[in-house]
Amino acid sequence: MSGWHFWIDRGGTFTDVVARSPAGVEVVRKLLSEAPGHYDDAALEAITSILREHGGGDIAAIKMGTTVATNALLERKGAPVVLVATQGFADALEIGLQARPDIFARHIVKPDLLHTHVIEARERVTAEGEVLTPLNERQMRLELARAHAKGIRSCAVACLHGWAYPAHEQRIAEIAKEVGFTQVSVSSAISNLIKYIGRADTTVADAYLSPVLNAYVQRIAAAFDETTRLLFMQSNGGLAAAGAFRGRDAVLSGQAGGVGATAAAARRGGDDKGLGREGGGAAS
């Protein structure tokens, strides 16, 4: 190998690092993910210390799984989000699919919504993609400007039948960016599903998590030059370049790495099946 390779699992409690030198020497490190006063980031600290202790060298690739988005979702520490929905559907995500895990429960506890504000867009299209009501751009710009003035910088756009006719969503996204929103997630691009609830839920989650995730990814990427391959594990177990890694794909980033490791360990042992356990730092 022409340079160092690093494989990192950045968890909420611990960060585990496996490194391999150009000569094939393997180094393993485990650090606290948060250690104020000692280092700013566990992954960067591990990489720096390993290179320092082994004579330095170029970095060929860094591949990382992270629970940054997972923890932000569980702890409700994402970005404030305004949802733009078709007029008449402001409460659609709160109503949800009306699933009742305990059908006879008298006290229903619903999960908190990820978005903090809803704008009802004056527009409507049919399931076949025929425009019934053209988008009222003036109303949209005014409403988005009000949300922006409240300090919201993340916008999720999910219009009814946006999968069949994405032009309204795309125009709303353009207006949101012109107003000053720094994160705009569009359902027809994020999750182009026919069913509205699943499509809108995924879009809101992307808008909620991407700013947190982007801040972390940019901090890591800024520590290296353009020749370093920096890849992040997605929920599906595949790898994405730093610039293509987003909230929608990151919720199970760390857990997917565990599944992949279990499968690889089983194959090395001559088995085609394996059983793994994900406990997390706090649980373990």
KADA-V713767 format. One record per run of one state. SS is the DSSP state (helix for helix, strand for strand, loop for the rest). FROM is the first residue (numbers start at 1). TO is the last residue. Records with the same first field share a line. If there is no record, write none. Layout:
SS->FROM-TO / FROM-TO
//
This chain:
loop->1-3 / 11-13 / 21-25 / 33-41 / 54-58 / 67-67 / 75-80 / 87-91 / 96-116 / 122-123 / 126-130 / 134-136 / 150-153 / 159-166 / 180-182 / 191-195 / 222-228 / 234-238 / 245-246 / 250-252 / 269-279 / 284-284
strand->4-10 / 14-20 / 26-32 / 59-66 / 81-86 / 117-121 / 124-125 / 131-133 / 154-158 / 183-186 / 229-233 / 239-241
helix->42-53 / 68-74 / 92-95 / 137-149 / 167-179 / 187-190 / 196-221 / 242-244 / 247-249 / 253-268 / 280-283
//
